Amino acid sequence: FSSLIALFTITLLLSLRSIPLCSSLRPSGAQLVRSNLRFSCTRPTRAMSASADDAPSSPFPPMTLTDEAKQELVTNYETVLAKARAIGGDAVNVLPVSKTKHPEMIAALLPTCTVFGENYVQELCDKMNYFEERGLEVKFNFIGALQSNKINKLAKEGKNSLLRIDTVSSSKVINKLSNSLATNEWSRPLGVCLQIDTSLEDSKSGIPYNDVEAIKSLVELLGEKDNLEYKGLMTIGAPGDMECFDRLKAVFEEVGGDVLSMG
């Protein structure tokens, strides 16, 4: 398993410029790989500010991508996806991480890709509003550190566009998240991945991988929430330590799920 991930990472790093990777696998034959693309392309030109009174409001400056820049983004995405599927099979998906990138760079990948990863709550909410105001079908997974005081904002503004949160690691967050979804009258469950600390570094967040009972307890708690749906496990391994992925896989085999996300 470690050699597969290493090969996957090395192969994709060689194929793209300035694109760090994060992968996730769904076991049981069909392997689901989540790879994070940091957009890096030809510097776009900025368009003149729109003066129409009915133009959607936006915290983002006007931007126009050249056709060459748009094609570069699509080509990079398709290259990563093809190489990942060559290793993991046709069930592999690629999640571009769009933090700090202009929404028009996201729009360049539509409809080839419609789901993106974001790290910062305010930026995510701004982007969800940007696309909803323009009637564009773009969905997001939140992959950053989730502070309890930002949960209600996500619940309030993510009703239409937020698919999953990948960084949950405590009963406090689960309960507050469930309560916030109820308050904001969500009509569908929000997907959740539990974050697992597989390197036991001081800088890493998550439930320690060797505390399987605590992990199972949170899985059970998620199962009690009608507005939350347990999806699987996520880890951010120590750089170069492929054993982190093996540890997560071992925990996954004990607790189950659909998504095995490895960064």
C-alpha positions as CSV (number, residue, x, y, z in Angstrom):
1,F,0.0,0.0,0.0
2,S,2.8,2.4,0.9
3,S,4.6,1.8,-2.4
4,L,1.3,2.4,-4.3
5,I,0.9,5.8,-2.6
6,A,4.5,6.7,-3.2
7,L,4.3,5.8,-6.8
8,F,1.1,7.8,-7.1
9,T,2.6,10.9,-5.5
10,I,5.8,10.8,-7.4
11,T,4.1,10.2,-10.7
12,L,1.7,13.1,-10.2
13,L,4.4,15.5,-9.0
14,L,6.4,14.9,-12.1
15,S,3.4,15.7,-14.3
16,L,2.4,19.1,-13.0
17,R,4.2,22.3,-12.2
18,S,3.8,23.7,-8.6
19,I,1.1,21.3,-7.6
20,P,1.3,19.7,-4.1
21,L,-0.7,16.5,-3.7
22,C,-3.0,15.0,-1.2
23,S,-4.5,11.6,-1.9
24,S,-7.3,9.5,-0.5
25,L,-8.3,6.0,-1.3
26,R,-11.6,4.1,-0.9
27,P,-10.8,0.5,-0.2
28,S,-12.9,-2.5,-1.4
29,G,-11.5,-2.8,-4.9
30,A,-12.6,0.6,-6.3
31,Q,-10.1,3.1,-5.0
32,L,-11.1,6.7,-4.5
33,V,-8.2,9.0,-4.7
34,R,-8.5,12.6,-3.6
35,S,-5.7,14.8,-4.9
36,N,-5.3,18.4,-4.1
37,L,-4.3,20.7,-7.0
38,R,-2.9,24.0,-6.2
39,F,-3.7,26.1,-9.3
40,S,-0.7,27.4,-11.0
41,C,-1.1,28.8,-14.5
42,T,-0.3,31.7,-16.8
43,R,-1.0,35.0,-14.9
44,P,-4.5,36.1,-15.9
45,T,-5.3,39.6,-17.1
46,R,-7.8,41.6,-15.1
47,A,-10.9,42.9,-16.8
48,M,-12.3,46.4,-16.2
49,S,-14.6,46.7,-13.2
50,A,-18.3,46.2,-14.2
51,S,-20.4,49.2,-13.6
52,A,-23.9,47.6,-14.1
53,D,-26.1,48.1,-11.0
54,D,-27.3,44.6,-11.2
55,A,-23.9,42.9,-11.3
56,P,-23.4,40.4,-8.5
57,S,-21.5,41.7,-5.5
58,S,-18.1,40.1,-4.9
59,P,-15.1,40.5,-2.6
60,F,-12.9,39.3,-5.5
61,P,-11.4,41.7,-8.0
62,P,-12.5,41.3,-11.7
63,M,-10.4,38.7,-13.5
64,T,-10.3,37.3,-17.0
65,L,-8.4,34.2,-17.8
66,T,-6.9,33.7,-21.3
67,D,-8.0,30.7,-23.2
68,E,-4.5,29.3,-22.9
69,A,-4.6,29.6,-19.1
70,K,-8.0,27.9,-18.9
71,Q,-6.8,25.0,-21.1
72,E,-3.7,24.6,-18.9
73,L,-5.9,24.2,-15.8
74,V,-8.1,21.6,-17.6
75,T,-5.1,19.7,-19.0
76,N,-3.4,19.6,-15.6
77,Y,-6.5,18.3,-13.9
78,E,-7.1,15.6,-16.6
79,T,-3.4,14.6,-16.4
80,V,-3.6,14.0,-12.7
81,L,-6.9,12.2,-13.0
82,A,-5.6,9.9,-15.7
83,K,-2.4,9.0,-13.9
84,A,-4.3,8.4,-10.6
85,R,-6.8,6.2,-12.3
86,A,-4.1,4.2,-14.0
87,I,-3.0,3.2,-10.5
88,G,-6.3,3.2,-8.6
89,G,-8.9,2.4,-11.1
90,D,-11.9,4.2,-12.6
91,A,-13.4,5.0,-9.3
92,V,-10.6,7.5,-8.6
93,N,-11.6,11.1,-8.3
94,V,-9.5,14.3,-8.1
95,L,-10.3,17.2,-5.8
96,P,-8.6,20.5,-6.8
97,V,-7.8,22.6,-3.7
98,S,-8.7,26.2,-4.6
99,K,-7.6,28.1,-1.5
100,T,-6.4,31.6,-2.2
101,K,-7.3,31.2,-5.9
102,H,-9.7,33.4,-7.8
103,P,-13.2,31.9,-8.5
104,E,-12.7,32.4,-12.2
105,M,-9.9,29.8,-12.0
106,I,-12.4,27.4,-10.5
107,A,-14.9,28.3,-13.2
108,A,-12.3,27.4,-15.8
109,L,-12.6,23.7,-14.8
110,L,-16.4,23.6,-15.2
111,P,-18.0,21.3,-16.2
112,T,-14.9,19.0,-16.2
113,C,-14.7,19.2,-12.4
114,T,-17.5,20.6,-10.1
115,V,-16.2,19.8,-6.6
116,F,-13.3,21.7,-4.9
117,G,-11.5,21.9,-1.6
118,E,-11.2,25.0,0.6
119,N,-9.2,25.6,3.8
120,Y,-10.6,28.9,5.1
121,V,-14.2,29.4,6.3
122,Q,-14.6,33.0,5.1
123,E,-13.0,32.4,1.7
124,L,-15.2,29.3,1.3
125,C,-18.3,31.3,2.1
126,D,-17.3,34.1,-0.3
127,K,-16.8,31.5,-3.1
128,M,-20.0,29.7,-2.4
129,N,-21.9,33.0,-2.6
130,Y,-20.0,34.0,-5.8
131,F,-21.1,30.9,-7.7
132,E,-24.6,30.8,-6.3
133,E,-25.2,34.4,-7.3
134,R,-24.1,33.5,-10.8
135,G,-26.2,30.4,-11.0
136,L,-23.1,28.1,-11.4
137,E,-23.2,24.6,-10.0
138,V,-20.1,24.4,-7.9
139,K,-19.7,22.3,-4.7
140,F,-17.1,22.3,-1.9
141,N,-15.5,20.2,0.7
142,F,-14.0,22.0,3.7
143,I,-10.5,20.6,4.4
144,G,-9.1,23.2,6.8
145,A,-8.9,23.4,10.6
146,L,-12.5,23.9,11.9
147,Q,-12.8,26.3,14.8
148,S,-16.0,25.9,16.8
149,N,-16.8,29.6,16.5
150,K,-17.0,29.3,12.7
151,I,-19.3,26.3,12.6
152,N,-22.5,28.3,12.5
153,K,-21.3,30.4,9.7
154,L,-20.6,27.3,7.6
155,A,-24.0,25.9,8.5
156,K,-25.7,29.1,7.6
157,E,-24.0,29.7,4.2
158,G,-23.3,26.2,3.1
159,K,-26.8,24.8,2.8
160,N,-26.6,24.6,-1.0
161,S,-22.9,24.1,-1.8
162,L,-21.1,22.5,1.1
163,L,-20.8,18.7,0.7
164,R,-18.4,17.5,3.3
165,I,-16.1,18.5,6.2
166,D,-12.9,16.5,6.4
167,T,-11.4,17.7,9.7
168,V,-13.8,16.7,12.5
169,S,-12.1,15.1,15.5
170,S,-14.2,15.7,18.7
171,S,-17.7,15.1,20.0
172,K,-17.9,18.9,20.8
173,V,-17.6,19.7,17.1
174,I,-20.0,17.0,16.1
175,N,-22.7,18.1,18.5
176,K,-22.3,21.8,17.7
177,L,-22.3,21.1,13.9
178,S,-25.4,19.0,14.2
179,N,-27.2,21.7,16.3
180,S,-26.2,24.4,13.8
181,L,-27.5,22.4,10.8
182,A,-30.8,21.9,12.6
183,T,-31.0,25.6,13.4
184,N,-30.4,26.5,9.8
185,E,-32.9,23.9,8.6
186,W,-30.7,21.8,6.4
187,S,-32.7,19.4,4.2
188,R,-29.9,17.0,3.6
189,P,-27.1,15.4,5.7
190,L,-23.7,16.9,5.6
191,G,-20.8,14.5,5.0
192,V,-18.1,14.2,7.6
193,C,-14.6,12.6,7.7
194,L,-12.9,12.1,11.0
195,Q,-9.3,13.5,11.1
196,I,-6.8,10.9,12.4
197,D,-3.3,11.8,13.7
198,T,-1.1,9.1,12.2
199,S,2.3,10.7,13.0
200,L,1.7,11.8,16.6
201,E,3.5,15.0,15.9
202,D,2.8,18.0,18.1
203,S,1.9,20.0,15.0
204,K,-0.8,17.6,13.8
205,S,-4.4,17.7,14.7
206,G,-6.8,14.7,15.0
207,I,-7.6,11.7,17.0
208,P,-4.5,9.5,17.7
209,Y,-4.5,6.5,15.4
210,N,-3.8,4.2,18.3
211,D,-6.9,5.2,20.1
212,V,-9.3,3.1,18.1
213,E,-12.0,3.1,20.8
214,A,-12.2,6.9,20.7
215,I,-12.5,6.8,16.9
216,K,-15.3,4.2,17.1
217,S,-17.1,6.3,19.6
218,L,-17.2,9.3,17.3
219,V,-18.3,7.1,14.4
220,E,-21.2,5.9,16.6
221,L,-22.0,9.5,17.6
222,L,-22.2,10.6,13.9
223,G,-24.5,7.6,13.3
224,E,-26.9,9.1,15.9
225,K,-27.2,12.4,14.0
226,D,-29.8,12.6,11.3
227,N,-28.2,15.6,9.7
228,L,-24.6,14.3,9.6
229,E,-23.3,11.4,7.6
230,Y,-20.1,9.6,8.4
231,K,-18.0,9.2,5.3
232,G,-14.6,7.9,6.4
233,L,-11.2,8.9,7.7
234,M,-8.7,11.6,6.8
235,T,-5.0,12.1,7.8
236,I,-2.2,14.5,7.0
237,G,0.9,12.3,7.3
238,A,4.4,13.4,8.2
239,P,6.4,14.4,5.0
240,G,8.0,11.3,3.6
241,D,6.5,8.9,6.1
242,M,4.5,6.5,4.1
243,E,3.8,4.4,7.1
244,C,1.2,7.1,8.1
245,F,-0.9,5.9,5.3
246,D,-0.6,2.2,6.4
247,R,-1.6,3.2,9.9
248,L,-4.7,5.0,8.6
249,K,-5.6,2.0,6.4
250,A,-5.3,-0.3,9.4
251,V,-7.7,1.9,11.5
252,F,-10.1,2.1,8.5
253,E,-10.3,-1.7,8.4
254,E,-11.5,-1.6,12.0
255,V,-14.0,1.2,11.9
256,G,-15.2,1.1,8.2
257,G,-16.5,3.9,5.9
258,D,-16.4,4.9,2.3
259,V,-13.6,7.4,2.1
260,L,-10.0,7.0,3.0
261,S,-8.3,10.4,2.6
262,M,-4.6,10.8,2.8
263,G,-2.7,14.1,2.5
